Amino acid sequence: MAAKDNDDQKPDDQDAEISLDLSQTAIKKMIAEAREKGYITYDQLNQALPPDQVSSEQIEDVMSMLSEMGINIIEAEDVEEEE
C-alpha cells in the first residue's frame, strides 16, 4: 500500500516541476526586460511570480537577486511620471 501512495504523488510532483519550469522561463524573460530598462515594476514582478503559485521566500530571493544585479523595483506610477 505504501508504494501505491508514492505512485499517487508522482503526478503532483511532475505538475509542480512543470509549473516551476514555466515560472523560471517567466523569471528569465522578466530579468532580460528589466536589465534593458534598469528597473521593473511591482506589477511586472507579480505577473512573473504570481503569489498564489510562488512562495514568499522565492519572491524575496528573486527581489534580492534583482537588487544585486542593480535592477530597481519601483511602483508603476513612478514609470508613468518618468515617461
Secondary structure, 3 states (H helix, E strand, C coil): CHHHHHHHHHHHHHHHHHHHHHHHHHHHHHHHHHHHHCEEEHHHHHHHCCCCCCCHHHHHHHHHHHHHCCCEEECHHHHHHHC
